[in-house]
Amino acid sequence: MPETQEDRSALSRLKTVGLAFGFVVVSVACRLVFWRTLSFLGDEKSIVRNTVIGILTLGLVVAATLLAQRWRPTLQRKDLVLVPVVGSRSAPLVFWGLLAGALLFAIVFALVLATGGIHVEWKPIGFLALASVLLTAFFATILNAAWEEYTFRGWPFSVCARALGPHVIAIGLGAAFGLAHLFNPKWTVAAIVSVALAGFLLSYAMLASKNILFPIGMHVGWNFTQSLLTSSRFWEVTKHSNPWLSGGEWGLEGSAIGIGVTALAAAVALTVFLRSEARPSSALGSCVVASTPEPETDGHTIGPRGAA
């Protein structure tokens, strides 16, 4: 039976998804290798270890992105910016992303605190020590969040959005993220839902903003604010025994409040994306109507115009 155009199209999409999956696998594998080989730099919470690994893995994934774009320039969605130009246009995206992420976690923290999910007490710490920890933690957070966004919402995300459609990859990626945490022995239903919703949120943030700087900023804002408000370096944190109130070992994002806030934010990002997708078609429609020549008449209008 001869191969049809639909068969060739399906095979092309399958190859594209395979390339994207291979990109993710190589990026994650490199990070795991660095994580194991550089264990002498400290434990999993070591800022030095996380910073070094962040520099190495982010450099590799950005280089891989540039190579992939040069090698297969037609595969990705052209409206998604993966290598933004540093300048006045980039700064607002970073700012609003940071602000959105920070505000979202601050809201979760305030609500969980108000409902008795956690109790915190400040640990005395010197100003210079505090400033040093905050600066290094912020730098490490930028590196690691940027690596994750370039790996999962960079080139692989863009080519899959073009091949499969934006909703398929956004929802599929979030679901896959959530289900992957079933391998974590400490998983809970709340944790799985929380991770999946975070995936939806960041994916639709990427699609709505059309620039990878915004989800990077959001990711950094959330993670850094989380460290600032809940880190054992600064606080004595006492959690409620009910994980739906406190998030348990997973963190505040695994609480009922954390899940609700993340779900609401994801719905907002989805709405913004849908509206942004509708605008070009509406504008195109108006242009077509405007450019359609009027039929020649003998000076009398006909139809609805005449009725008006």
C-alpha positions as CSV (number, residue, x, y, z in Angstrom):
1,M,0.0,0.0,0.0
2,P,1.6,3.4,-1.0
3,E,2.6,5.8,1.7
4,T,0.2,8.7,1.9
5,Q,0.8,12.4,2.8
6,E,-0.8,11.8,6.2
7,D,1.6,8.9,6.8
8,R,4.6,11.0,6.0
9,S,3.3,13.8,8.2
10,A,2.8,11.5,11.1
11,L,6.3,10.1,10.7
12,S,7.7,13.6,10.5
13,R,6.0,14.5,13.8
14,L,7.2,11.3,15.4
15,K,10.8,12.1,14.4
16,T,10.5,15.6,15.7
17,V,9.2,14.4,19.1
18,G,12.0,11.9,19.2
19,L,14.6,14.7,18.7
20,A,13.0,16.7,21.4
21,F,12.9,13.8,23.8
22,G,16.6,13.0,23.1
23,F,17.5,16.6,23.8
24,V,15.8,16.4,27.2
25,V,17.4,13.0,28.0
26,V,20.9,14.3,27.2
27,S,20.4,17.4,29.2
28,V,19.1,15.6,32.3
29,A,21.8,12.9,32.0
30,C,24.6,15.5,31.9
31,R,23.1,17.1,35.1
32,L,23.0,13.7,36.8
33,V,26.6,13.0,35.9
34,F,27.8,16.4,37.2
35,W,25.7,15.9,40.3
36,R,27.4,12.6,41.1
37,T,30.9,13.5,40.1
38,L,30.9,16.8,42.0
39,S,29.6,15.4,45.3
40,F,32.8,16.4,47.0
41,L,31.7,20.0,46.8
42,G,29.0,19.5,49.4
43,D,25.6,17.9,50.0
44,E,22.4,18.5,48.0
45,K,21.8,21.8,49.8
46,S,25.4,23.1,49.2
47,I,25.3,26.5,47.4
48,V,28.8,25.9,46.0
49,R,27.8,22.6,44.5
50,N,24.5,23.9,43.1
51,T,26.2,26.9,41.6
52,V,29.0,25.0,39.9
53,I,26.6,22.4,38.5
54,G,24.2,25.2,37.4
55,I,27.0,27.0,35.5
56,L,28.1,23.8,33.7
57,T,24.6,22.5,32.8
58,L,23.2,25.8,31.8
59,G,26.1,26.5,29.5
60,L,25.7,23.1,27.9
61,V,21.9,23.4,27.4
62,V,22.2,26.9,25.9
63,A,24.9,25.7,23.5
64,A,22.7,22.7,22.6
65,T,19.8,25.1,21.9
66,L,21.9,27.3,19.6
67,L,23.2,24.2,17.7
68,A,19.7,22.7,17.4
69,Q,18.3,26.0,16.0
70,R,21.1,26.2,13.5
71,W,20.8,22.5,12.6
72,R,17.0,22.4,12.3
73,P,15.8,26.0,12.0
74,T,12.4,25.1,10.7
75,L,11.3,22.7,13.4
76,Q,10.4,25.2,16.2
77,R,7.6,27.7,16.6
78,K,8.9,31.0,15.2
79,D,6.9,33.0,17.8
80,L,8.7,31.5,20.8
81,V,11.9,33.4,21.6
82,L,14.5,31.0,23.1
83,V,17.6,33.2,22.7
84,P,16.5,36.7,23.6
85,V,18.5,39.8,22.9
86,V,19.7,41.5,26.1
87,G,18.2,45.0,26.2
88,S,15.3,47.2,27.1
89,R,12.7,44.7,25.7
90,S,14.1,41.8,27.8
91,A,14.1,43.7,31.2
92,P,10.3,44.0,31.6
93,L,9.9,40.2,30.9
94,V,12.4,39.3,33.6
95,F,10.9,41.9,36.0
96,W,7.3,40.8,35.7
97,G,8.3,37.1,35.7
98,L,10.3,37.6,39.0
99,L,7.4,39.6,40.5
100,A,4.8,37.1,39.5
101,G,6.7,34.1,40.9
102,A,7.6,36.0,44.1
103,L,4.0,37.2,44.7
104,L,2.5,33.7,44.1
105,F,4.7,32.1,46.7
106,A,4.3,35.0,49.1
107,I,0.5,34.5,48.9
108,V,0.8,30.8,49.5
109,F,3.1,31.4,52.5
110,A,0.8,34.1,54.0
111,L,-2.3,31.9,53.7
112,V,-0.7,28.8,55.1
113,L,0.8,30.8,57.9
114,A,-2.6,32.4,58.6
115,T,-4.4,29.1,58.7
116,G,-1.9,27.5,61.1
117,G,-0.2,25.2,58.6
118,I,3.2,26.4,59.7
119,H,4.8,28.5,62.4
120,V,8.1,30.3,61.9
121,E,10.6,31.9,64.1
122,W,13.5,34.1,62.9
123,K,17.1,32.8,63.6
124,P,19.5,35.6,64.5
125,I,22.0,36.0,61.7
126,G,24.6,38.8,61.0
127,F,23.9,41.3,58.2
128,L,27.0,40.3,56.2
129,A,26.3,36.6,56.6
130,L,22.7,37.2,55.5
131,A,23.7,39.2,52.5
132,S,26.3,36.7,51.4
133,V,23.8,33.7,51.7
134,L,21.1,35.7,49.8
135,L,23.4,36.7,47.0
136,T,24.9,33.3,46.4
137,A,21.5,31.6,46.8
138,F,19.9,34.0,44.3
139,F,22.7,33.3,41.8
140,A,22.4,29.5,42.2
141,T,18.6,29.8,41.8
142,I,19.0,31.7,38.6
143,L,21.3,29.1,37.1
144,N,19.3,26.1,38.1
145,A,15.9,27.5,37.2
146,A,17.2,28.7,33.8
147,W,18.7,25.2,33.1
148,E,15.3,23.6,33.9
149,E,13.4,26.0,31.7
150,Y,15.8,25.6,28.8
151,T,15.6,21.9,29.1
152,F,11.8,21.5,29.4
153,R,10.4,24.7,28.0
154,G,13.1,25.6,25.5
155,W,13.9,24.0,22.1
156,P,12.1,20.6,22.9
157,F,9.0,22.4,24.0
158,S,9.0,24.7,21.0
159,V,9.3,22.0,18.4
160,C,6.7,19.8,20.1
161,A,4.3,22.8,20.3
162,R,4.7,23.1,16.5
163,A,4.5,19.4,15.8
164,L,1.7,18.4,18.2
165,G,0.0,21.7,19.2
166,P,0.6,23.9,22.2
167,H,-2.0,22.4,24.5
168,V,-0.8,18.8,23.9
169,I,2.7,19.6,25.0
170,A,1.7,21.9,27.8
171,I,-0.7,19.4,29.4
172,G,1.4,16.4,28.5
173,L,4.5,17.9,30.0
174,G,2.7,18.8,33.2
175,A,1.2,15.4,33.6
176,A,4.5,13.6,32.8
177,F,6.2,15.8,35.4
178,G,3.7,14.8,38.0
179,L,3.7,11.1,37.3
180,A,7.5,11.0,37.2
181,H,7.4,11.8,40.9
182,L,5.8,8.5,41.6
183,F,9.4,7.2,41.7
184,N,10.0,9.4,44.7
185,P,9.5,7.2,47.9
186,K,8.0,10.3,49.7
187,W,5.4,11.0,47.0
188,T,1.8,12.0,47.9
189,V,-1.2,12.7,45.8
190,A,-0.9,16.3,46.7
191,A,2.7,16.4,45.6
192,I,1.9,14.8,42.2
193,V,-0.9,17.3,41.6
194,S,1.3,20.2,42.7
195,V,4.1,19.3,40.4
196,A,1.7,18.8,37.4
197,L,0.0,22.2,38.0
198,A,3.4,23.9,38.2
199,G,4.2,22.3,34.9
200,F,1.0,23.6,33.4
201,L,1.6,27.1,34.9
202,L,5.2,27.5,33.5
203,S,4.2,26.0,30.1
204,Y,1.4,28.4,29.6
205,A,3.5,31.2,30.9
206,M,6.0,30.4,28.1
207,L,3.2,30.2,25.5
208,A,1.5,33.4,26.7
209,S,4.7,35.5,27.0
210,K,6.3,33.9,23.9
211,N,9.7,34.5,25.5
212,I,11.7,32.1,27.7
213,L,12.8,34.9,30.0
214,F,9.3,35.2,31.5
215,P,9.0,31.6,32.8
216,I,12.7,31.7,33.9
217,G,11.9,34.9,35.9
218,M,8.7,33.3,37.4
219,H,10.7,30.1,38.3
220,V,13.4,32.2,40.0
221,G,11.0,34.4,41.8
222,W,9.1,31.5,43.2
223,N,12.1,29.5,44.3
224,F,14.1,32.4,45.8
225,T,11.1,33.6,47.7
226,Q,10.5,30.1,49.0
227,S,14.1,29.9,50.2
228,L,13.9,33.4,51.8
229,L,10.7,32.6,53.7
230,T,11.1,28.9,54.6
231,S,14.9,28.1,54.6
232,S,16.2,26.5,57.8
233,R,19.2,28.9,57.5
234,F,16.9,31.8,58.5
235,W,13.9,30.3,60.2
236,E,12.8,27.7,62.8
237,V,9.9,26.1,60.9
238,T,7.2,24.1,62.7
239,K,4.8,22.3,60.4
240,H,1.2,21.2,61.1
241,S,0.9,17.4,61.2
242,N,-1.8,17.5,58.5
243,P,0.1,17.7,55.1
244,W,-2.9,19.2,53.4
245,L,-2.4,22.3,55.7
246,S,1.4,22.4,55.7
247,G,2.5,20.6,52.6
248,G,4.4,18.1,54.7
249,E,7.9,17.2,53.6
250,W,7.1,18.3,50.0
251,G,6.9,22.0,51.0
252,L,4.1,24.6,51.0
253,E,3.3,24.1,47.3
254,G,2.1,20.6,48.3
255,S,-0.6,22.0,50.6
256,A,-4.2,22.5,49.6
257,I,-3.6,26.3,49.5
258,G,-0.5,25.9,47.4
259,I,-2.3,23.7,45.0
260,G,-5.2,26.1,44.8
261,V,-3.0,29.2,44.2
262,T,-1.0,27.3,41.5
263,A,-4.1,26.1,39.8
264,L,-5.6,29.6,39.7
265,A,-2.3,31.0,38.3
266,A,-2.2,28.3,35.6
267,A,-5.8,29.2,34.6
268,V,-4.8,32.9,34.3
269,A,-1.8,32.0,32.1
270,L,-4.0,29.7,29.9
271,T,-6.5,32.5,29.5
272,V,-3.9,35.0,28.5
273,F,-2.5,32.6,26.0
274,L,-5.9,31.8,24.5
275,R,-6.6,35.6,24.1
276,S,-3.2,36.2,22.5
277,E,-3.8,33.4,20.0
278,A,-7.2,34.9,19.1
279,R,-5.9,38.4,18.4
280,P,-3.9,37.6,15.3
281,S,-6.8,35.8,13.6
282,S,-9.2,38.6,14.5
283,A,-6.7,41.2,13.2
284,L,-6.2,39.1,10.0
285,G,-10.0,38.9,9.5
286,S,-10.4,42.6,9.8
287,C,-7.6,43.2,7.3
288,V,-9.2,40.9,4.8
289,V,-12.6,42.6,5.2
290,A,-11.0,46.0,4.9
291,S,-9.1,45.0,1.8
292,T,-12.1,43.5,0.0
293,P,-13.1,45.9,-2.8
294,E,-16.6,47.3,-2.7
295,P,-18.9,46.2,-5.5
296,E,-19.5,48.8,-8.1
297,T,-23.0,50.4,-8.0
298,D,-24.9,53.1,-9.7
299,G,-24.6,55.3,-6.7
300,H,-27.2,53.6,-4.6
301,T,-26.3,51.5,-1.6
302,I,-27.9,48.1,-1.2
303,G,-28.4,45.6,1.6
304,P,-27.8,46.4,5.3
305,R,-26.0,49.7,4.5
306,G,-29.0,51.0,2.6
307,A,-31.2,49.9,5.6
308,A,-29.0,51.9,7.9
